[in-house]
Amino acid sequence: LEFYLPFKSHNISQELKLLQFFVLLSNDQIKSTSSYCIYSRKMVRRYSSLPALGARSGSPTELPLISLKNDRGPSRRRRESMRVSATAVIAICAFFAVGSAGITAFVLNVRHASAVMALVEQEREDVDRLVRDKDIAKNRRLASDEDARSCQEDFEWIEQRLDITEIHLKEAYSRVEADDEAAREANEVIERLHKNLTLLQQSDDSNSKIHANIQVIEMKEENDATIRKLDEMQEHIALISKREALRRFGEGPHQVKIVLDFPPEPALIAPDGTTPKIIVLEMASLDLMPHSVYFFLSMVEARMWNGSSFISKADHALQASPRPYYKNEGDDVYRNFIEAGLTSVAFQEYSDQFSHKEYTVGFGGRPGGPEFYFNLEDNTEFHGPGGQTHEADPCFAKVLHGFDAIDRMMTMPLLPGGYSEMEKHVGIEGAYILPSHELLQNA
């Protein structure tokens, strides 16, 4: 729609201000209006049915623009025109039709309608926001439920792990209690050693002492450990020896008969004119000296001493050795012992209840055997613990019969030069284990 409003050039600014005022009013929505005309100095064209145009356009902001042109006819000046919305034209028409009072009511209605529409729009926005907030809250609740389930599963898993850990802790606590006493003793030893080391480190000279003491302690610990192992081995060997002795030789008492063979010189007759040559030995109890007794009985049973001899004498002892005598000179008697594996005892067995008293029998050498000797006096101090060495000689038997034969051997001449070896050895014709029906009774 176009309206041509002729106006003078010098009044165009006022007319524009008027049009701007009505354009501002056109921003509100107008529900209905009547047919209006636009009047000016010269009315060029009349339009009617403006409400229909407004209805078709949908809203005042969508109304077609109206051109206002200067139609004064031919002129040298360029025609000025401007375009305004149909709502503005309606407002102008209403101003001229109803006057200032009518336009005031019209403007109030327009503003009221605009306020209502603003409230409706605001309410719609609030509803949309509430819907969005509801969706967000729902999503958060779902996430919270998922987190709660996950937390519950984690809590159950942690409880299981705690139960397992508690069981492990109880087991560990039991082990700690079992070793607690040993740990306390070890701590006490460590504390004592630490104090000793602290005292020794107070001077420069103490460093060497500390090192020496540490070495001594280490050596002592190693020695103690070795001694414990040896003791365990000795107990084991003694137990095996006792078991084998019982199996092979019975419970006892065990007696051994030794038949001597003196050289055939008249000078070797005993002082009383007899020629005694039998000696009977009774073994110690298997509870006291099981290994030594088993070792000696094994040699006698294997006939190892047959062909051996007594070779030396002294004031305190008379010794037999695996060496030949006049009847088998040149024989290697000791080889028989080596081949039989009967050369020495496994350890220096000793019992205070069966010591080296007069007329007892002990093994000589280190380790003891196969040589044995008769104690002609109480040799406990010399052959017992702390005597010749820190280890004692095993004492395993006593002379039960044949003291006169021993006295006869003591008359044998010695080799010159101060040695205790006899000029001629007294042979052992045979050594035998007496059966139970031939056992002699203790005197």
C-alpha positions in Angstrom: 0.0 0.0 0.0 1.4 3.4 -0.9 0.3 6.8 0.4 1.6 9.9 -1.1 1.7 12.8 1.3 2.8 16.1 -0.3 4.7 18.4 2.1 7.0 21.3 1.9 10.7 20.9 2.2 11.0 23.1 5.3 8.3 21.1 7.2 9.7 17.6 6.4 11.5 17.3 9.7 8.3 17.9 11.7 6.4 15.4 9.6 9.1 12.8 10.0 9.0 13.2 13.8 5.3 12.7 13.7 5.7 9.6 11.6 8.4 8.2 13.9 6.0 8.6 16.9 3.3 6.6 15.1 5.9 4.0 14.0 6.8 3.5 17.7 3.2 3.0 18.5 2.9 0.4 15.7 5.2 -2.0 17.6 2.1 -3.1 19.7 -0.4 -5.5 18.3 -3.7 -4.1 17.1 -6.6 -6.4 17.1 -9.1 -4.6 14.9 -9.7 -1.2 13.4 -12.1 0.6 11.0 -11.5 2.0 7.6 -9.5 5.2 7.7 -8.3 7.7 5.3 -5.1 9.7 5.3 -5.6 13.3 4.8 -3.0 15.9 3.9 -3.0 19.1 2.0 -3.8 17.1 -1.1 -5.3 13.7 -0.8 -4.0 11.7 -3.6 -5.5 8.3 -2.8 -8.0 6.7 -0.4 -7.7 3.2 1.0 -10.2 1.2 2.9 -10.4 -2.2 4.6 -7.0 -1.8 6.5 -8.0 -4.5 9.1 -8.1 -7.1 6.3 -4.6 -6.2 5.3 -3.5 -6.4 9.0 -5.2 -9.8 9.4 -3.6 -11.2 6.3 -0.1 -10.1 7.3 -0.3 -11.9 10.7 1.2 -9.2 12.9 2.0 -5.5 12.8 5.7 -6.3 12.2 4.8 -8.2 9.0 2.4 -5.5 7.5 3.5 -4.2 4.1 5.2 -0.9 4.1 3.5 2.3 3.0 5.4 4.8 1.0 4.9 8.4 1.8 5.9 10.5 -1.2 6.0 14.3 -1.9 3.5 14.7 -4.7 3.5 18.5 -5.3 3.8 18.0 -8.9 6.6 18.9 -11.2 9.5 20.5 -9.3 13.1 21.1 -9.7 13.7 19.5 -6.4 14.0 15.8 -6.0 10.9 14.2 -4.5 11.4 12.9 -1.0 9.6 9.7 0.2 9.7 7.3 3.1 8.2 4.0 3.8 6.4 3.1 7.1 4.6 0.1 8.2 0.8 -0.4 7.8 0.5 -0.2 11.6 1.9 3.3 11.6 -0.6 4.3 8.9 -3.4 2.8 10.9 -2.2 4.8 13.9 -2.2 8.0 11.8 -5.6 7.3 10.5 -6.9 6.7 14.0 -5.4 10.0 15.1 -7.2 11.9 12.5 -10.5 9.9 12.9 -11.1 9.9 16.6 -8.9 12.7 17.9 -6.4 12.8 20.7 -8.8 11.2 23.3 -9.5 8.2 21.1 -5.8 7.7 20.2 -5.0 7.7 23.9 -7.5 4.9 24.6 -6.2 3.1 21.5 -2.6 3.3 22.7 -3.6 2.0 26.2 -5.4 -0.9 24.7 -2.4 -1.6 22.5 -0.1 -1.5 25.5 -2.4 -3.7 27.5 -2.5 -6.3 24.8 1.3 -6.1 24.5 1.7 -6.6 28.3 -0.7 -9.6 28.2 1.3 -11.1 25.3 4.5 -10.5 27.2 3.1 -12.3 30.2 2.0 -15.2 28.1 5.3 -15.4 26.5 7.1 -15.2 29.9 4.8 -18.0 31.2 5.6 -20.2 28.1 9.3 -19.6 28.7 8.8 -20.5 32.4 7.0 -23.7 31.5 9.7 -24.7 29.0 12.3 -24.0 31.6 10.5 -26.1 34.2 10.2 -29.0 31.7 13.9 -28.8 31.0 14.7 -28.6 34.8 12.5 -31.7 35.3 14.3 -33.6 32.5 17.7 -32.6 34.0 16.5 -33.7 37.5 15.3 -37.0 36.1 18.6 -37.6 34.4 20.4 -36.7 37.6 18.3 -39.1 39.6 18.9 -41.9 37.2 22.7 -41.2 37.4 22.4 -41.0 41.2 20.7 -44.4 41.3 23.4 -45.9 39.1 26.0 -44.4 41.3 24.2 -45.8 44.4 24.2 -49.3 42.9 27.8 -49.0 42.0 28.7 -47.9 45.5 26.7 -50.8 47.0 28.7 -53.3 44.8 31.9 -51.6 45.7 30.9 -51.7 49.4 30.1 -55.5 49.2 33.5 -56.1 47.4 35.3 -54.1 50.1 33.6 -56.1 52.8 34.7 -59.4 51.2 38.2 -58.1 50.9 38.1 -57.0 54.6 37.0 -60.5 55.6 39.8 -62.1 53.7 42.3 -59.6 55.1 41.0 -60.3 58.6 41.6 -64.0 58.2 45.1 -63.4 56.9 45.8 -61.1 59.8 44.7 -63.7 62.3 46.9 -66.3 60.6 49.9 -63.9 60.7 49.2 -63.0 64.3 49.2 -66.7 65.2 52.6 -67.2 63.5 53.9 -64.1 65.2 52.8 -65.3 68.6 54.5 -68.7 67.9 57.8 -67.0 67.2 57.4 -64.2 69.7 59.6 -65.8 72.4 62.4 -66.6 70.0 62.2 -63.1 68.6 62.4 -61.6 72.1 65.5 -63.6 72.9 67.1 -62.6 69.6 66.3 -59.0 70.3 67.9 -59.3 73.7 71.0 -60.8 72.2 71.1 -58.1 69.5 70.7 -55.4 72.1 73.5 -56.7 74.2 75.8 -56.9 71.1 74.8 -53.4 70.2 75.6 -52.1 73.6 79.0 -53.9 73.5 79.7 -52.4 70.0 78.7 -49.0 71.2 81.1 -49.1 74.1 83.9 -50.5 72.0 83.5 -47.8 69.4 84.3 -45.0 71.9 88.0 -45.1 71.1 90.0 -45.7 67.9 91.8 -48.7 69.4 88.5 -50.4 70.0 87.8 -50.9 66.2 90.2 -53.8 66.1 88.7 -55.2 69.2 85.2 -54.9 67.8 86.3 -56.7 64.6 88.0 -59.4 66.7 85.0 -59.8 69.0 82.7 -60.1 66.0 84.9 -62.7 64.5 85.0 -64.5 67.8 81.2 -64.4 68.1 80.8 -65.6 64.6 83.3 -68.4 65.1 81.6 -69.3 68.4 78.2 -69.4 66.7 79.6 -71.5 63.9 81.3 -73.7 66.4 78.2 -74.1 68.5 76.2 -74.9 65.4 78.8 -77.5 64.4 78.8 -79.0 67.9 75.0 -79.2 67.9 75.2 -81.0 64.5 77.9 -83.4 65.8 75.9 -84.1 68.9 72.9 -84.9 66.8 75.0 -87.2 64.5 76.6 -88.9 67.5 73.2 -89.6 69.1 72.0 -91.0 65.8 75.1 -93.2 65.4 74.8 -94.4 69.0 71.2 -95.2 68.5 72.0 -97.2 65.3 74.9 -99.0 67.0 72.7 -100.0 69.9 70.0 -101.3 67.6 72.5 -103.4 65.6 74.3 -104.7 68.7 71.0 -105.9 70.1 70.1 -107.5 66.8 73.5 -109.2 66.3 74.7 -109.9 69.8 71.7 -109.7 72.0 71.0 -107.7 75.2 74.1 -108.9 77.1 76.0 -109.0 79.2 78.7 -109.4 76.4 82.0 -111.1 77.3 85.0 -111.6 75.0 87.7 -114.3 75.6 91.3 -113.5 74.5 93.8 -116.3 74.2 97.4 -115.2 74.3 100.5 -116.8 72.6 103.7 -116.0 74.5 107.2 -116.5 72.9 108.6 -120.0 73.8 111.4 -118.8 76.2 111.6 -120.3 79.7 112.2 -116.8 81.0 108.7 -115.8 80.1 107.1 -118.1 82.6 105.0 -116.3 85.2 106.6 -115.6 88.6 104.5 -118.3 90.2 105.8 -120.9 87.7 102.5 -121.0 85.7 101.8 -120.0 82.2 98.5 -118.2 82.2 97.3 -117.0 78.8 93.5 -116.4 79.1 91.9 -113.0 79.6 88.2 -112.4 79.7 86.7 -108.9 79.1 83.1 -107.8 79.9 81.7 -105.0 77.8 80.0 -101.9 79.2 76.2 -101.6 79.0 74.7 -100.7 75.6 72.9 -97.8 77.4 76.2 -96.2 78.3 78.7 -97.0 75.4 76.6 -98.5 72.6 78.8 -97.4 69.7 82.2 -98.4 71.2 80.9 -101.8 72.4 79.3 -102.5 69.0 82.6 -101.5 67.2 84.7 -103.9 69.4 82.3 -106.8 69.1 82.2 -106.4 65.4 86.0 -106.7 65.2 86.0 -109.7 67.4 83.2 -111.4 65.4 85.1 -110.8 62.2 88.3 -112.4 63.7 90.2 -109.2 63.1 92.3 -109.6 66.3 93.4 -113.2 65.5 97.1 -112.9 64.6 97.5 -109.5 66.2 99.5 -108.8 69.4 100.2 -106.8 72.5 103.2 -104.6 71.5 103.9 -102.1 74.3 103.7 -101.6 78.0 104.2 -98.8 80.5 103.6 -98.4 84.2 100.0 -97.2 83.6 98.9 -99.1 80.5 99.4 -102.2 78.3 98.5 -101.8 74.6 97.4 -104.2 71.8 97.8 -103.3 68.1 97.0 -104.9 64.7 100.6 -106.0 64.2 102.1 -109.5 63.7 104.0 -111.5 66.3 106.7 -114.3 66.0 104.3 -116.8 64.4 103.2 -114.5 61.5 106.1 -112.1 61.1 105.9 -110.1 57.8 102.0 -110.3 57.5 100.1 -107.0 56.9 97.6 -107.6 59.7 96.2 -104.0 59.6 95.0 -104.5 55.9 92.4 -106.8 57.2 91.0 -104.0 59.4 91.0 -101.6 56.4 89.2 -104.0 54.1 86.6 -104.7 56.7 86.1 -100.9 57.4 86.9 -101.4 61.1 89.7 -98.9 61.6 88.2 -96.5 64.1 85.2 -95.4 66.0 82.9 -92.8 64.4 83.3 -90.4 67.4 85.0 -90.3 70.8 82.2 -91.7 72.8 82.5 -91.3 76.6 80.4 -91.8 79.7 81.2 -90.5 83.2 79.5 -93.7 84.6 82.2 -95.9 82.9 85.5 -94.0 83.3 89.2 -95.1 82.9 89.6 -96.8 86.3 92.1 -99.6 87.0 91.7 -102.7 84.7 89.3 -101.0 82.4 89.8 -101.1 78.6 89.9 -98.1 76.3 90.5 -97.2 72.6 93.8 -95.3 71.9 94.4 -92.8 69.1 92.4 -90.0 67.5 89.9 -91.1 66.4 90.1 -94.1 68.7 90.8 -97.6 67.4 91.5 -100.2 66.4 94.2 -100.2 69.1 93.0 -100.8 72.6 94.7 -100.8 76.0 94.4 -102.0 79.6 94.4 -99.3 82.3 96.8 -100.6 84.9 95.9 -97.7 87.3 93.2 -95.1 87.5 93.8 -93.0 84.3 90.6 -91.0 84.4 92.4 -87.7 84.7 94.9 -88.5 82.0 92.6 -90.4 79.5 89.3 -88.8 80.4 87.9 -85.4 79.3 90.5 -82.6 79.4 93.3 -85.1 79.7 95.6 -85.5 76.7 93.2 -83.5 74.5 89.8 -82.0 75.1 88.2 -85.3 74.0 88.3 -88.3 76.1 89.3 -91.9 75.0 86.3 -94.2 74.8 86.3 -96.6 77.8 84.1 -99.6 76.8 85.1 -102.7 78.8 86.7 -104.1 82.0 88.9 -107.1 82.8 86.8 -109.8 84.4 89.4 -112.6 84.4 93.2 -113.0 83.5 94.9 -110.6 85.8 97.8 -113.1 86.1 98.1 -113.1 82.3 98.4 -109.3 82.4 101.1 -109.6 85.1 102.9 -112.1 83.0 103.0 -109.7 80.0 104.3 -106.9 82.2 107.5 -109.1 82.7 108.3 -108.9 79.0 111.6 -107.1 78.3 111.6 -103.8 76.3 113.6 -102.6 73.4 116.7 -100.6 74.4 116.6 -96.8 74.0 113.9 -96.0 76.5 111.0 -97.0 74.3 108.0 -98.8 75.7 107.8 -101.4 72.9 108.5 -105.0 73.9 111.4 -106.9 72.4 109.0 -109.7 71.4 105.3 -109.1 71.0 102.8 -111.3 72.8 100.5 -112.7 70.2 96.7 -112.9 70.3 96.0 -116.5 69.2 92.3 -115.8 69.1 89.5 -113.5 70.4 86.0 -114.9 70.7 82.6 -113.7 72.0 81.5 -116.1 74.7 78.1 -117.6 74.4 75.6 -117.1 77.1 76.2 -120.5 78.8 80.0 -119.8 79.1 79.6 -116.3 80.6 81.7 -115.8 83.8 80.2 -114.2 86.9 81.6 -110.9 88.2 84.0 -111.4 91.1 
